[in-house]
């Protein structure tokens, strides 16, 4: 994990791909989102979707799985401790997400490719050893169509305390 100061706006991380199967769509829905258009092909055919579709939460859960895997598989770069002796950052929690959208249905056989792009860094006057990094996260299907997006936020440790001004 990098220090807040070292993260660059515009950085794109390719997270990988996932193919949604009928079995996985139904299994997820049975546990977490038991709506007819996620559970039963016949019932789904009678809805505005016209067929079985994945839960939006399923598409988000796959993004999370791929994000964690990408972090774990990223080359480990040596990150120096902070000048005050604090160890290198390990990554922080999220204060929430913004603007989540499920733009098109995800159907059995659809393959989504996920990516994350750093779009903003926010200084925290109230917590000078932290900053917020915002990233646009997207799922794009095999036809190149954007089907899922949201802005994620992470609390990231700063090497040096925020002192005012721009980062």
C-alpha positions, 0 to 999 in steps of 0.5 A: 500500500502506498502513502496518500502523497504517492497516489496519483490521480488518473491511475488505473487499476485493471482488476480482472474479469468474471463470467456470471453463470446461471448457477452463480446468479441463482445461488447468490440470489438465494442467499442475499437477494431473493427476487424472482428475476434473480431466482427463476427463469420462468418468473424472470421471463415475465418481468421487465427484464425478460429473463434471468439477471444477476443481482446488482449486489452480486456485481458489486460483490464480484468487484470487491473480490477482484479488488482484494485479489488485485491488491494481494497479487500486486507487486510488493514495493518497498514503502519507507516508514514515515519520518516520525517512525510510523510503519508503512501504511497497510490500507484503510477502511472506507467511509462509504461509496457514492453514486452506485449505478446498475446501468444494464442487466447482467445475464447468464454468460455475461463477462464483466471486466472491472477497473478502478481509476483514481479520480480525486484526493481529499485532505482531511483537516480534522485528521491530518494523518489521513486523506481520502482517495476516491476512485471511479469503479466500473464493470464493463461487459463483453460488448464494451458496455458500461453496466456497473459503476460507483465512486469508492472512497478509502481512508489512506495514511499520510506520510506527513501530517496535513498542514494546509494548502494543496496536495 
